[in-house]
Amino acid sequence: MYRALYRKWRPRRFADVVGQTAIVTALQNQIAAGRIGHAYLFTGTRGTGKTTCAKIFAKAVNCLDTASPDPCGECEVCKGLDSGAIMDIVEMDAASNNSVDDIRDLRDEVAYLPSVCRYKVYIIDEVHMLSNQAFNALLKTMEEPPEHVIFILATTEVQKVPVTILSRCQRYDFTRITPEDIAGRLTYVAEQESIALDPGAAKLIGRLADGAMRDALSILDTCAGVSNTVDEALVRRMAGVTDRGYLFEISDAIAARDSVTALEKIAELRQKSVDMRRLCMELAGHYRNLMLSGLPGGTALLTGTSPEEEAAYAARKDFPQQEAIRAVDAFGTALDKMSRGTDQRIELELAVFALTQPMAAPAVVQSVPVQAAPQPFAAAAPVYSAPPPAYTAPPPVASAPVIVPPPEPAPQPEPPQVSRPVQPAAAQARKTAGPVQPFVQWPIVLAEIENQDPMLISFLRGSKAYYDGVRVLIECSDAFRDYMRQNKETAKSIKDYIYKVTKIKCGIGPYQAPKTDGGASAVSVDETLQAMQSLGVDVVVTEK
């Protein structure tokens, strides 16, 4: 009876295992040193050698020839295990034996000594399929098993295995096998099977296998059943893929916003029985390659591509990065929807059609300044309001010019009950409120906020600010002012940005324009003179 290639050429020694050098070395060292653990966990994607290594390890620890960590394959134990005459290695499929009763039966069998071998080895494949009750039943046995028992657990979904089980196992993560290693192994198998395998076909199978040696051998077996000469064209036809030039045709049509041409190409490929899900995955990988080709040295990251394809990607090195990222996201979303059972062709066409449409411009939130009564941003902050203009000499008036004393103001007496000690330098540098003037550094502050805090800039974009020597007064809406009252951290952030740009330590508050009456100054001349007189300044009014 004919045996499939993946069964016939399953490795029987550690030396035949492909792509898992680190794990193989660790297992061989344990066998050579006699430091055999009681529980192992092999995890990784399908076809990477988990069950194969488990079987080789189970034979190696029981092999009568101890000269090598590999099983000899010639002793009575090795031959008996290969033929099935010795039952001391038990393989259990947890997908179909996942109940608590199955694990209880296993737990009862563990107590018996092996019939011939040194160790009784239990290989539990797809262990993540066990129920919670089954895991609990297995837990105590795995924690303190008899000295003659070894557990080897294999799984493709390690995240589903309870941590209580993980902590009792030596864990080994099997990585995907590279296309180059797969191609090398396929070449060797083809030579032994007298199959004329083209090197380009071997590389193509290695790329299509997606890191799984079993899948690669299955593809080779399928192609060899059609013709003893396997080339790239045959592999594409039997694997359901065509020349990869169609990927460039679709991406060029999308870049040209030509949705009709792109959809027609998809319909043509579907007519040739190309799987829509695989096509979607290939398009996602294609746009990834376009993204990488635009990076310095990015072509070195292109895997599984022919020299002709690398040249085609190099010719498109100026492809927009944002468009490539957008396409990868779109096809990833389409793949997710396909997995839920929706029509694969429709999902792929929707993704392609959406990509042919121009990117929507992001919405810009503009802050509309609202004149409002000044309110504090926080309870502990003083009430902010626009201070009156500084007391400066008013311009000469035609009817009543005012003479103001020289700049040396008379010293103002302090209240007798207040004693002010000498302040340190930082306190002496403290300023008092002065005239309100436009804060010229505000655009630079906004630019810094734009780079660091997208949410905050959405409130402040387009705003204006003023400075009175003590505070930065910001034109803001009522909503933003109320928001600042309840979020002290945001107010602190604005002050930090101001200090970072201007090195000015100041408070902040809302700005309110001074009220005017018919265009006159908010403070009349008489009021100014009265205020100056109250401060002890002699004001002399002269007639013209």
Residue pairs with C-beta under 8 A, 6 or more apart in sequence:
4 217
4 218
4 221
5 189
5 193
5 217
5 218
5 220
5 221
5 224
6 213
6 214
6 217
6 218
6 221
9 189
9 192
9 217
10 52
11 17
11 18
11 49
11 52
11 56
12 56
12 71
12 73
13 56
13 70
13 71
13 73
14 24
14 27
14 28
14 53
14 56
14 60
14 69
14 70
15 70
17 24
17 49
17 52
17 53
17 56
18 49
18 177
18 181
18 182
18 184
18 185
18 213
19 48
19 49
19 175
19 176
19 177
19 178
19 181
19 182
19 213
20 48
20 49
20 53
20 174
20 175
20 177
23 53
23 172
23 174
24 53
26 172
27 53
27 57
27 60
27 69
27 172
28 69
28 70
29 69
30 36
30 37
31 57
31 60
31 61
31 69
32 69
36 61
36 119
36 150
37 150
37 170
38 142
38 145
38 149
38 150
38 151
39 142
39 145
39 150
39 151
39 152
39 153
39 168
39 169
39 170
40 54
40 57
40 150
40 151
40 152
40 153
40 169
40 170
40 171
40 172
41 127
41 153
41 154
41 155
41 158
41 161
41 165
41 166
41 169
41 170
41 171
41 172
42 50
42 51
42 53
42 54
42 152
42 153
42 154
42 155
42 172
42 174
43 50
43 154
43 155
43 156
43 158
43 171
43 172
43 173
43 174
44 50
44 156
44 173
44 174
44 175
44 176
45 156
45 174
45 176
45 211
45 212
46 156
46 212
46 214
46 215
47 177
47 209
47 211
47 212
47 213
47 214
47 215
47 216
48 174
48 175
48 176
48 177
48 211
48 212
48 213
49 174
49 177
49 213
50 154
50 155
50 174
51 123
51 125
51 154
53 174
54 123
54 152
54 154
55 89
55 123
56 70
56 71
57 121
57 152
58 81
58 89
58 119
58 121
58 123
58 150
58 152
59 71
59 77
59 78
59 81
59 89
60 69
60 70
60 71
61 118
61 119
61 121
61 150
62 77
62 81
62 88
62 89
62 117
62 118
62 119
62 121
63 71
63 72
63 75
63 77
63 78
64 72
64 75
64 76
64 77
64 78
65 71
65 72
65 74
65 75
71 78
72 78
73 79
73 82
76 116
77 86
77 116
77 117
79 85
80 86
80 116
81 88
81 89
81 117
86 115
86 116
86 117
87 115
88 114
88 115
88 116
88 117
88 119
88 120
88 121
89 117
89 120
89 121
89 123
90 106
90 109
90 120
90 121
90 122
90 123
91 123
91 125
92 102
92 106
92 122
92 123
92 124
92 125
93 125
93 126
94 124
94 125
94 126
94 127
94 128
94 129
94 130
95 125
95 126
95 129
98 129
98 130
98 131
98 134
99 131
99 133
99 134
100 131
100 133
100 134
100 136
100 137
102 134
103 130
103 134
103 137
103 138
104 137
106 122
106 138
106 141
107 137
107 138
107 141
110 120
110 122
110 141
110 145
110 146
110 149
111 146
112 120
113 120
113 148
114 120
114 148
118 148
119 148
119 149
119 150
120 148
120 149
120 150
121 149
121 150
121 151
121 152
122 149
122 150
122 151
122 152
123 152
123 154
124 130
124 151
124 152
124 153
124 154
125 154
126 154
126 155
126 156
127 153
127 154
127 155
127 161
127 165
128 155
128 156
128 157
128 158
128 160
128 161
130 138
132 162
135 161
135 162
135 164
135 165
138 165
139 164
139 165
139 168
142 151
142 165
142 168
142 169
143 168
145 151
151 169
153 161
153 165
153 169
155 161
158 166
158 171
175 211
176 210
176 211
176 212
177 209
177 211
177 212
177 213
178 206
178 211
178 303
179 203
179 206
179 207
179 209
179 303
179 304
180 203
180 206
181 206
182 202
182 205
182 206
182 209
182 211
182 213
182 216
183 199
183 202
183 203
183 205
183 206
185 213
185 216
186 197
186 202
186 205
186 206
186 216
186 217
186 220
187 197
187 199
187 202
189 195
189 217
189 220
190 196
190 197
190 202
190 220
190 230
193 224
194 228
195 220
195 224
195 228
195 230
196 228
196 229
196 230
197 220
197 230
198 229
198 230
198 231
198 232
200 231
200 232
200 306
201 223
201 230
201 231
201 232
201 234
201 235
203 304
203 306
204 232
204 235
204 236
205 216
205 219
205 220
205 235
205 239
206 216
206 304
207 303
207 304
208 215
208 216
208 219
208 235
208 239
208 241
209 215
209 216
209 219
219 235
219 238
219 239
220 230
222 238
222 239
223 230
223 234
223 235
223 238
224 230
226 234
226 238
227 234
236 242
236 243
240 273
240 274
240 275
240 278
241 274
241 278
241 282
242 269
242 272
242 274
244 282
244 286
244 309
246 265
246 269
247 282
247 283
247 286
248 286
248 312
248 316
249 261
249 265
250 262
250 265
250 266
250 283
250 352
251 283
251 286
251 287
251 290
251 327
253 259
253 261
253 262
253 265
253 356
254 262
254 327
254 352
254 355
254 356
255 319
255 323
257 356
257 357
257 358
258 356
259 352
259 353
259 356
259 357
262 352
262 353
262 356
263 349
263 352
263 353
266 276
266 279
266 345
266 348
266 349
266 352
269 279
270 276
270 345
276 338
276 344
276 345
276 347
276 348
277 335
277 338
277 344
279 348
280 331
280 334
280 335
280 338
280 344
280 347
280 348
280 351
281 331
281 335
283 327
283 331
284 327
284 328
284 331
284 332
284 335
287 324
287 327
287 328
287 331
288 324
288 328
289 302
289 305
289 313
290 313
290 316
290 319
290 324
291 298
291 319
291 321
291 324
291 325
291 328
292 298
292 299
292 301
292 302
293 299
293 302
293 313
293 314
293 316
293 317
293 319
294 317
294 318
294 319
294 321
294 324
295 301
299 310
299 313
299 314
302 309
302 310
302 313
305 313
322 359
323 355
323 359
326 355
326 359
327 355
330 351
330 354
330 355
331 348
331 351
333 351
334 347
334 348
334 350
334 351
337 347
338 344
338 347
338 348
364 461
365 458
365 459
365 461
366 461
366 462
367 458
367 459
367 460
367 461
367 462
367 463
367 476
367 477
367 480
368 477
369 463
369 464
369 475
369 476
369 477
370 476
370 477
370 478
371 512
371 513
372 477
372 478
372 481
372 510
372 512
373 512
374 383
374 384
374 385
374 386
374 509
374 510
374 511
374 512
375 383
375 384
375 481
375 485
375 510
376 382
376 383
376 384
376 485
376 509
377 384
377 481
377 484
377 485
377 488
377 491
377 508
377 509
377 510
378 484
378 485
378 488
378 491
379 485
381 491
381 507
381 509
382 507
384 471
384 473
384 507
384 508
384 509
384 510
385 509
385 512
386 436
386 466
386 468
386 473
386 511
386 512
386 513
386 514
387 433
387 434
387 436
387 468
388 514
388 522
388 523
389 435
389 436
389 514
389 521
389 522
389 523
390 434
390 435
391 528
391 531
391 532
393 402
393 404
394 402
394 525
394 528
396 402
397 525
398 544
399 544
400 541
400 542
400 543
400 544
401 541
401 542
401 544
402 525
402 529
402 539
402 540
402 541
402 542
403 539
403 540
403 541
403 542
404 532
404 537
404 539
405 537
405 538
409 537
410 536
410 537
412 535
412 536
414 420
423 430
431 469
431 470
432 469
432 470
433 468
433 469
433 470
433 471
434 468
434 469
434 470
435 468
435 469
436 466
436 467
436 468
436 473
436 511
436 514
437 466
437 467
437 468
438 464
438 465
438 466
438 467
439 465
439 466
439 467
439 472
439 473
441 498
441 501
441 502
441 504
442 463
442 464
442 465
442 472
444 501
444 502
445 465
445 497
445 498
445 501
445 502
446 457
446 460
446 461
446 463
448 497
448 500
448 501
449 456
449 457
449 460
449 494
449 497
450 457
450 461
452 497
453 493
456 490
456 493
456 494
459 476
459 480
459 483
460 474
460 476
460 494
463 474
463 475
463 476
464 474
464 475
464 511
465 472
465 473
465 474
465 475
465 511
466 472
466 473
466 511
467 473
467 506
470 506
470 507
471 506
471 507
471 508
471 509
472 498
472 506
472 507
472 508
472 509
473 508
473 509
473 510
473 511
474 494
474 508
474 509
474 510
474 511
475 510
475 511
476 484
476 510
476 511
481 510
483 490
484 490
484 491
491 508
494 508
495 505
495 506
495 507
495 508
498 504
498 506
498 508
499 505
499 506
514 522
515 522
516 522
529 539
529 541
532 539
533 539
